[in-house]
């Protein structure tokens, strides 16, 4: 298995697809990386030479943020929102949608399992 930036790339996939297994790299970004490092995108990961792997690693390290760096930046920005006590920070702490979506009927993913609330029983006449 080829290991780049702490991620084991699947050996039977093409390099252009295998790079998308890294957090922060999609298909278009992987194509740009391979173009900058002069590697054929149709080569399988098991057929990569050591020179190819090192050039891909070098390109990613110089020009892109991947994996832990992106996740760290994201968590720091969320912590900052919580610390300055803005509306978005409060929504994060309450586990509610942050970007203005409605919560009366939807937002089940963010709010969790539905909690039933006791209410008045309807009187049937």
N, C-alpha and C positions, 0 to 999 in steps of 0.2 A: 504494500500500500504506500502511496505517495502521501507525505505529510507536509502540508504547507500552512503556516500561521496557526499551528495547533489543531488542524483539522485533517483527519484521514480522508483522502479522496478515494472514491470507489475505483478499483483498478480496471473494471470492464467497461466503464463509460468513456465517452469521448471527453477530451480535456475541457472543451468549451462547456459541456454540461456538468462535468465534475466540479468545476470551480464554483458553480452556483450552490453547492452544498455549504459554502462558507457564508456566514451571516454578514450581509452587507454587500454581497456580490450577486447581481442578477445576470441574465443572459447577455445583455448589451455591454455591461461592464466587463464580463469575462472575455467577450470578443475584443474589446479595446485592450485589455491586458495582454492577450495573446498576440495582437498586432504589434504592440510596443516591444514585446519580448521576442518577436520573430519566431513564433512557434505555430505549427500547423494546427488549426482547431479540430481537424478530423482525426488526429492521432489519439489512440487509446492511452489511458494513464499508465498501463503496464508497459507501454512501448516508449515512454519518455526517457530521454537520456538525462544524466546528472546535470549536464550543462543547461538543458531546457528547464529542469526543475529549479536550478539556482537562478536562472534569469527571470522566471515567473515569480519566485520569492522576492527577488530584488525589486521588481516592478511593483508588486503589491506593497512592500514595505515603504517604498519611496512615495507612492502617489495615492494610496487608498487607506481608509480606515476600515478595519474588519473586526468581527467577533467582539472581543472584550472591550476594545476601545469605544466602539459605538454604544454598547450596552452601558458602559461607565458614563459616557457623556449624557445619555438619556436619563439615567438614574440621578445624576447630579442636577440636571435641569428640573426634574420633578421635585427633588428635595428643595431646590431654590424657590419654586412656586409655593411649596408648603410653608417655607420659612417666612416669605414676605406676606403670607396670609391673604393672598388674592383669591378671587372666586375660583379660578382653575385649581389652585392648591387645595382649597376646601373640598372641591368636587373629587379630587384624587383621594383625600383622606376618607371621604364618605363612600368611596367605591361607586360613584355615580358617573354617568357620561359627562365628559368635560367640554365637548364642543357644541353644546346647545341643542342636543337631541331631546326629544320628548321622553318623559319617564312615566307618564300616567299609565300608558298601556304597554309600551315596549321596554327595551333595555334589560331584558332578562339575563343576557350573558353577563353584563356588568353587575347587576344587582343580586344575582344568585337565584336560588330556588324560590318560587313564589311562597310567600308567607300569608296564610289566611288570617283575616282579622275578624273577630267576633262583632256582630252587628245586630241591629233590630231584626226580629223575625217578622215576616209579612203576615198580617192577619187576613185570613180568608173568610169572607162573609158568606 
